[in-house]
């Protein structure tokens, strides 16, 4: 049995099933990683203004000699730019040295208010993030729609959005998001969110598909048994899991051998997929990326079992 190499967005555009994640890729490392990835056959790069490495990625794309039109480039609007989406996009286009994006996402359904502490990650006097809880995300999406209709971006979507937040957006959207990029792995499969999005033609993209550097996922005995069965690495099982369930997957690495290996996707049987899909429900549910925004963003497991905010 074969697995898809591409998925179709609700715009009709084709998006590669596997993309290179560039989060936490340090200066100097990200350029080499992107050049190597493109040489290995990647044609999908996942970027963001807040990663603060887009200028280097832009240089790497130019250095690779791969034509721009052959590369699917995603970037994300940062929280501090939500009142002026066009300004955030302009900075990204300038840094990536391109005149359009294939996909532009709202990075978080959170507006940050820049102040003297930082233009990107401002804090309040008590050390908490300077979040504007009164900001209506419908205002941000309206601006995203304007950029899409003007042709500045070929598709628009969201990232880290829960069902309640999407339901609020749905009341006024005129363009349905093409993608919702969220944390996805066997310990955080987000099945309800996946179904909600699928019913509306929204594809899920998986970040942190391997968990994190300290995640128990890469030591999990059930995943290890599948890796042994299919004669592949644990990472290949975790990456393939997402593609087999119809999700785009964004593994991140700056190690040349792993970058190449992460492009490998295998077919997984229904029985083995059921095992992977059931791991969270059998006591392994956990997230690895929960920034301190001061609230749970509508996710009922944001703070773990019971979802109790430790800041309250």
Secondary structure, DSSP 8 states (H G I E B T S, - for coil): ----SEEE-TTS-EEESB-EE-TT--TTHHHHHHHHHHHHT--EEE--GGGT-HHHHHHHHHHHT--GGGSEEEEEE-GGGTT-HHHHHHHHHHHHT-S-BSEEEES-S--B--BTTBSSS-B-TTSSB-B-TT--HHHHHHHHHHHHHTTSBS-EEEES--HHHHHHHHTT-SS--SEEEEE-BTTB--HHHHHHHHHTT-EEEEESTT--TT-GGGG-HHHHHHHHHHTS-HHHHHHHHHHHTT-EE--B---HHHHHHTT------HHHHHHHHHTIIIII---S-----SS-TT-TTTTSTT---TT-
